[in-house]
Amino acid sequence: MTGFTRQGPLAISAFSAALVFLGCASSTASAALVFSSLPGLEGNGSFTGSLSFTATGATTGTLSVSLTNTSPIPNGGYLTAFAFNVVDGVSLGFTSSGQPAWGLLSAVDASPYPAFDYGAGDGSWLDGGAPSTGIAVGATSITAFSVSASAGVLATLTDASFFDGTNGYAFAARFRGFANGGSDKVLGVVPAPGAIALLALAGLASRRRR
């Protein structure tokens, strides 16, 4: 038999784990659009997230946005609002949120970034209520929206339709209430294809060498 090199049990186990991870990553990617944060303007806040669109009728659908506050624990801080852009011809309504004080934001003034189409938060992007109404460090919250569009537009919608970066920015999150007295405004981006899987495999190899 050619092309086969005998491997020890640990190497086989690591290879199998990598295959399992890649399979899970592929499954997750097909179920939702996964994104993460760039460094914030003040270097205080960070997050990971995902969004998923589901058509419920010829002209209606639902959008679910999940966000996890991954800011450094010692400095605390809350994710108090988020904003995003949608493709033309789509209207959103607010359905529910894991943050009881949150409601719909529209034509969001996300200074210093350009205005975003929609979002959610307590009050407004810049101010709003007490920071503690936001998502705490280490916590995850899901916000749901209703989606309306003509039948022709709705038939073309995908998860990516709600992460529209044609104005240069697709998603942003607002942070307040840090222990150092600071706040932050943080953009979200979709990692390059395979980037998450490659990072995980690198971590697996690193652990194998130790």
Kinemage of the C-alpha trace (Angstrom):
@kinemage 1
@onewidth
@group {chain A} dominant
@subgroup {mainchain}
@vectorlist {calphas} color= white
{ca met a 1} P 0.000 0.000 0.000
{ca thr a 2} L 1.451 3.390 -1.008
{ca gly a 3} L 0.829 6.867 0.365
{ca phe a 4} L 0.316 5.600 3.921
{ca thr a 5} L 2.520 6.455 6.859
{ca arg a 6} L 2.010 4.661 10.126
{ca gln a 7} L 1.071 7.075 12.900
{ca gly a 8} L 1.033 6.676 16.655
{ca pro a 9} L -2.272 6.703 18.548
{ca leu a 10} L -1.825 10.331 19.687
{ca ala a 11} L -1.296 11.535 16.114
{ca ile a 12} L -4.345 9.594 14.911
{ca ser a 13} L -6.367 11.009 17.789
{ca ala a 14} L -5.302 14.582 16.943
{ca phe a 15} L -6.119 14.033 13.263
{ca ser a 16} L -9.537 12.628 14.144
{ca ala a 17} L -10.252 15.561 16.445
{ca ala a 18} L -9.315 17.959 13.650
{ca leu a 19} L -11.712 16.235 11.270
{ca val a 20} L -14.504 16.415 13.852
{ca phe a 21} L -13.819 20.118 14.392
{ca leu a 22} L -13.816 20.863 10.678
{ca gly a 23} L -17.107 19.031 10.292
{ca cys a 24} L -18.645 21.005 13.146
{ca ala a 25} L -17.295 24.274 11.776
{ca ser a 26} L -18.779 23.517 8.378
{ca ser a 27} L -22.136 22.671 9.951
{ca thr a 28} L -22.124 25.836 12.043
{ca ala a 29} L -21.197 28.035 9.092
{ca ser a 30} L -24.157 26.696 7.076
{ca ala a 31} L -26.574 27.437 9.934
{ca ala a 32} L -25.646 31.070 10.625
{ca leu a 33} L -23.315 33.863 9.628
{ca val a 34} L -20.548 33.979 12.244
{ca phe a 35} L -18.603 37.175 12.907
{ca ser a 36} L -16.208 38.679 15.439
{ca ser a 37} L -14.866 42.054 16.483
{ca leu a 38} L -11.977 44.138 15.280
{ca pro a 39} L -9.976 46.077 17.906
{ca gly a 40} L -12.185 48.808 19.356
{ca leu a 41} L -11.539 52.531 19.067
{ca glu a 42} L -10.589 52.645 22.755
{ca gly a 43} L -9.240 49.086 23.049
{ca asn a 44} L -11.700 48.127 25.789
{ca gly a 45} L -14.450 46.006 24.234
{ca ser a 46} L -14.665 42.854 22.141
{ca phe a 47} L -17.367 40.415 21.083
{ca thr a 48} L -18.271 37.419 18.961
{ca gly a 49} L -21.608 36.931 17.264
{ca ser a 50} L -23.787 35.213 14.732
{ca leu a 51} L -26.949 36.027 12.841
{ca ser a 52} L -29.472 33.815 11.155
{ca phe a 53} L -32.355 34.650 8.786
{ca thr a 54} L -35.371 32.387 8.274
{ca ala a 55} L -38.211 33.013 5.830
{ca thr a 56} L -41.630 32.466 7.417
{ca gly a 57} L -43.775 33.432 4.426
{ca ala a 58} L -43.604 34.936 0.946
{ca thr a 59} L -43.010 38.430 2.339
{ca thr a 60} L -42.020 37.801 5.974
{ca gly a 61} L -39.199 36.288 7.959
{ca thr a 62} L -37.300 36.362 11.232
{ca leu a 63} L -33.765 37.449 12.053
{ca ser a 64} L -31.889 36.237 15.138
{ca val a 65} L -28.721 38.013 16.318
{ca ser a 66} L -26.617 36.338 19.017
{ca leu a 67} L -23.850 38.316 20.737
{ca thr a 68} L -21.298 37.333 23.380
{ca asn a 69} L -19.364 39.974 25.305
{ca thr a 70} L -15.732 38.773 25.247
{ca ser a 71} L -14.168 41.889 26.781
{ca pro a 72} L -11.379 41.330 29.353
{ca ile a 73} L -12.906 40.308 32.684
{ca pro a 74} L -10.849 42.622 34.965
{ca asn a 75} L -12.133 45.759 33.209
{ca gly a 76} L -15.761 44.622 33.073
{ca gly a 77} L -17.952 46.634 30.745
{ca tyr a 78} L -21.295 46.002 29.044
{ca leu a 79} L -22.307 45.664 25.402
{ca thr a 80} L -25.101 48.239 25.460
{ca ala a 81} L -26.201 48.460 21.815
{ca phe a 82} L -25.468 47.140 18.348
{ca ala a 83} L -26.214 48.300 14.837
{ca phe a 84} L -26.074 46.793 11.366
{ca asn a 85} L -27.010 47.394 7.737
{ca val a 86} L -29.437 45.495 5.538
{ca val a 87} L -29.837 45.295 1.780
{ca asp a 88} L -32.317 47.620 0.081
{ca gly a 89} L -36.002 46.817 0.280
{ca val a 90} L -35.956 45.224 3.754
{ca ser a 91} L -37.776 46.502 6.855
{ca leu a 92} L -37.296 45.207 10.394
{ca gly a 93} L -39.408 45.213 13.545
{ca phe a 94} L -38.386 44.343 17.089
{ca thr a 95} L -39.570 40.994 18.450
{ca ser a 96} L -37.633 40.164 21.638
{ca ser a 97} L -34.268 40.288 23.368
{ca gly a 98} L -32.446 38.584 26.186
{ca gln a 99} L -31.915 42.131 27.496
{ca pro a 100} L -35.372 43.180 28.807
{ca ala a 101} L -34.701 46.923 28.527
{ca trp a 102} L -33.682 46.779 24.877
{ca gly a 103} L -35.788 47.906 21.963
{ca leu a 104} L -35.478 48.632 18.250
{ca leu a 105} L -33.043 51.241 16.973
{ca ser a 106} L -33.409 52.575 13.430
{ca ala a 107} L -31.419 55.088 11.379
{ca val a 108} L -28.815 54.583 14.085
{ca asp a 109} L -26.451 57.494 14.739
{ca ala a 110} L -23.309 55.447 15.417
{ca ser a 111} L -20.829 58.321 15.381
{ca pro a 112} L -17.975 58.339 14.443
{ca tyr a 113} L -19.156 55.667 11.991
{ca pro a 114} L -21.806 56.399 9.345
{ca ala a 115} L -25.429 55.797 10.317
{ca phe a 116} L -26.599 52.171 10.332
{ca asp a 117} L -30.022 50.955 9.209
{ca tyr a 118} L -31.119 49.070 12.323
{ca gly a 119} L -30.007 47.856 15.714
{ca ala a 120} L -31.063 47.263 19.291
{ca gly a 121} L -30.241 48.738 22.667
{ca asp a 122} L -31.567 50.586 25.691
{ca gly a 123} L -32.450 54.087 24.515
{ca ser a 124} L -29.878 55.084 21.922
{ca trp a 125} L -26.469 54.108 20.595
{ca leu a 126} L -24.567 56.977 22.212
{ca asp a 127} L -26.261 57.226 25.605
{ca gly a 128} L -29.263 55.134 26.600
{ca gly a 129} L -30.016 53.742 30.031
{ca ala a 130} L -27.697 52.367 32.671
{ca pro a 131} L -24.808 50.331 31.192
{ca ser a 132} L -25.883 47.339 33.317
{ca thr a 133} L -28.914 46.851 31.038
{ca gly a 134} L -26.424 45.635 28.425
{ca ile a 135} L -24.682 42.287 27.957
{ca ala a 136} L -22.163 41.607 30.742
{ca val a 137} L -18.693 40.176 30.156
{ca gly a 138} L -18.908 36.453 29.426
{ca ala a 139} L -22.665 36.548 28.802
{ca thr a 140} L -24.518 35.793 25.580
{ca ser a 141} L -27.790 37.400 24.507
{ca ile a 142} L -30.077 36.771 21.550
{ca thr a 143} L -32.173 39.511 19.933
{ca ala a 144} L -34.915 38.675 17.436
{ca phe a 145} L -36.376 40.862 14.695
{ca ser a 146} L -39.299 40.479 12.312
{ca val a 147} L -38.424 40.899 8.631
{ca ser a 148} L -40.653 42.331 5.905
{ca ala a 149} L -39.938 42.659 2.190
{ca ser a 150} L -41.616 42.188 -1.150
{ca ala a 151} L -41.835 38.606 -2.367
{ca gly a 152} L -39.178 39.282 -4.967
{ca val a 153} L -36.728 40.732 -2.456
{ca leu a 154} L -37.429 38.232 0.308
{ca ala a 155} L -36.757 35.317 -2.035
{ca thr a 156} L -33.188 36.581 -2.469
{ca leu a 157} L -32.377 37.140 1.209
{ca thr a 158} L -29.647 35.211 2.995
{ca asp a 159} L -27.895 35.667 6.345
{ca ala a 160} L -25.369 37.914 4.585
{ca ser a 161} L -28.166 40.280 3.526
{ca phe a 162} L -28.212 41.528 7.134
{ca phe a 163} L -24.464 42.083 7.280
{ca asp a 164} L -24.291 44.509 4.389
{ca gly a 165} L -21.049 46.451 4.126
{ca thr a 166} L -21.703 48.445 0.967
{ca asn a 167} L -21.241 51.722 2.908
{ca gly a 168} L -17.937 50.465 4.304
{ca tyr a 169} L -19.302 49.044 7.557
{ca ala a 170} L -21.604 46.085 8.195
{ca phe a 171} L -21.913 45.780 11.992
{ca ala a 172} L -20.878 47.696 15.108
{ca ala a 173} L -21.309 47.302 18.862
{ca arg a 174} L -21.314 49.935 21.602
{ca phe a 175} L -19.727 49.310 25.018
{ca arg a 176} L -20.079 51.343 28.217
{ca gly a 177} L -19.471 50.987 31.932
{ca phe a 178} L -15.860 49.795 31.967
{ca ala a 179} L -14.030 49.748 35.306
{ca asn a 180} L -11.451 52.178 33.922
{ca gly a 181} L -14.214 54.673 33.199
{ca gly a 182} L -13.960 54.182 29.454
{ca ser a 183} L -16.355 53.127 26.717
{ca asp a 184} L -15.857 51.711 23.233
{ca lys a 185} L -17.221 51.418 19.710
{ca val a 186} L -16.254 48.195 17.983
{ca leu a 187} L -16.769 46.986 14.410
{ca gly a 188} L -17.673 43.422 13.484
{ca val a 189} L -16.257 41.449 10.568
{ca val a 190} L -16.717 37.988 9.086
{ca pro a 191} L -13.440 35.994 9.341
{ca ala a 192} L -11.906 34.770 6.107
{ca pro a 193} L -13.128 31.298 5.053
{ca gly a 194} L -11.388 28.599 7.067
{ca ala a 195} L -9.705 31.072 9.435
{ca ile a 196} L -11.483 29.800 12.526
{ca ala a 197} L -10.749 26.168 11.666
{ca leu a 198} L -7.084 26.924 10.996
{ca leu a 199} L -6.739 28.711 14.324
{ca ala a 200} L -8.255 25.738 16.122
{ca leu a 201} L -5.937 23.305 14.338
{ca ala a 202} L -2.951 25.479 15.285
{ca gly a 203} L -4.052 25.347 18.900
{ca leu a 204} L -4.447 21.578 18.684
{ca ala a 205} L -0.915 21.201 17.312
{ca ser a 206} L 0.460 23.483 20.020
{ca arg a 207} L -1.150 21.408 22.745
{ca arg a 208} L 0.189 18.225 21.093
{ca arg a 209} L 3.781 19.561 21.266
{ca arg a 210} L 3.612 20.374 24.974
